[in-house]
Amino acid sequence: EIASVSNLVFVDKDLDGLELGGYARWTEPSSVTRLQDYLVYLTNSPAATARSQIEAALPVGAQQGTVPDNTLRGVFNCLAVYTRSSLTEQTTPISVNLSDTASYAANFSFPDLDLDRGDLGGNLSWQEPEDQGQVTHYMIYMVRPLDSYVGLSPLEFSILCGQVSAQDYRAVVTGTFMFALEGAMVDQVEAAARAALASAFGVDHSA
């Protein structure tokens, strides 16, 4: 049997329920001469009849592994660390039970005391989570109602969320049409065509 890690600890720092994130830490075996690496899994039980590997194998010398933020807990109840030699993986890992941290603020209140239309001002208050063990600070955002995103195209959604600027995109119109401007020069015809298309699409053609 391959030597096992000891003192395995995992603290969930992802504050969303049913999601995990943080560091698994352990103490290496007293002898690592036969070891090649460590493997971190989420498992359904200490027996690990169902499991999901968290990240790539970690070399001997490593004493912690990362569980990425927003990792779905799913059906898993334990976190396990396996040792592995060049020949085989450990049959029975060392595991700890998962404790899923969920911390949500509640009872939001914001009376707008600014009487100017389109302006906001006042005090935002809320009830702190019951479990504040992993809470370090609060972040406040202004957001749109969820129903304002319904029916948007991916591009419209990206612009609305501020991920891209509408100025970053240009429309390219291709096709063929014919019209005559008696006595006009070529550049005048081109300018007239641009103006007609811009008017049709409701955009500024001066750029």
Disulfide bonds with the S-S distance in Angstrom:
none
